[in-house]
Amino acid sequence: MKGIKFRLILMNFLQFAVWGAYLTCMGTYLATHGLASHIGLFYSIQGIVSIFMPALIGIIADRWIPAQKCLGFCHIISGIAMIAAAYYGLTAGDAVQFGPLFTLYTIGVAFYMPTLAISNSVAYNALEKAGLDTIKHFPPIRVFGTIGFICSMWAVDLLGFQPTAAQFAVSGGLGIILGVYSLTLPNCPTSPTSTASFVDKLGLRAFTLFKDKRMAFFFIFSMLLGVSLQITNGFANPFITSFGDIKIYKGTFGVEHANILISLSQVSETLCILLIPFFLRKLGIKKVMLIAMFAWVLRFAFFGLGNPGSGVWLFVLSCIVYGVAFDFFNISGSLFVDKETDTSIRSSAQGLFFLMTNGIGATIGTLGAQAIVNHFVYNPQASGATPEMVAQGWQSAWYVFAAYAFVVAVVFAIVFKYKHNPEAAK
């Protein structure tokens, strides 16, 4: 029992260390190399590939190739592509072009994003084989994924890789290591059957979950909340570092080490993950999701109100509520889907949840966020706006994001019907 927990801890640590190497600081690298207007595209491609890749890999894992092998192959391919992106970025220097970098990055992301859902399936399968309750035992294991993300963020920051393409090399190297390790994890059964319908053979039965009104609303609001997921990942770092152009903030800790400051968000995650079993059992999925939604409102609003100087405490508060915003939505939602779906379509259902959140939702969110940031920040900056005016533009953008999250929360509270039974959840 302890052996399998340790193995899953290592898997989760590496899984998110791969992502943490570039996710929160890639925006700064792009902004410092003349690609600020493309930040939204780089982050939205994560959502675009998530529209079909997690579902496709989930189908393969359900039907033909064991999930742990799919996980390994995806990480190896992704790792190679990210190392290639790093090589190109480092050799091109300030002459880096959007096309080649974006192409290599897209290949890496296309094979990484499905692993977020497949790694959950691998973990749930291993825990169940060991006779362990997933709701009780998975969150403490998942905590180490966040720790891996933090360690990777700090390493990239302290090594001075935030404004360079070396961050992609760190990600790719860790991905290849995890890819090889994944091939040694406990086998996940497949369900090939010659008597299955055409829909079943393709693994599309997960989409029949939309016939259930409650599940349909759950997935729709998951998509709407997914809009918020990548906004701070893409724009928080360049936002904080932009204060360096204002004399009174130049040299402050936040400006110099934005990644470390932002990593407080992931520290908060590690604590909030441990609260999920308690809150799910006591409150149920609807109230937990509502808490997450209102936490997103505060996440954005505190960014709008804060600064790296006297207002840095507001940045810290934003990071603290992020743990609730992210975990109470992502982890709780994944566990809810796991419990509400048949084991024969579990990987496909996880892929569908990921499609709605990190796929459609995140794509709309990052492209929309780029348009808003362009309007309030980059267009005025290109027109010669002062650094103080640019800071005010950032503030307006964060308030727009907060208002959106608030509207989604209110509508969800009214529309989503769910009666929680605390006794049944024990």
Salt bridges, closest charged atoms under 4 A:
ASP94 OD1 - HIS33 NE2 3.83
GLU128 OE2 - ARG346 NH1 2.95
ASP133 OD2 - ARG281 NH2 3.05
ASP157 OD1 - HIS257 ND1 2.80
ASP200 OD1 - ARG205 NE 2.75
GLU269 OE1 - ARG142 NH2 3.88
ASP338 OD1 - ARG346 NE 2.85
GLU340 OE1 - ARG214 NH2 2.69
GLU423 OE2 - LYS426 NZ 3.38
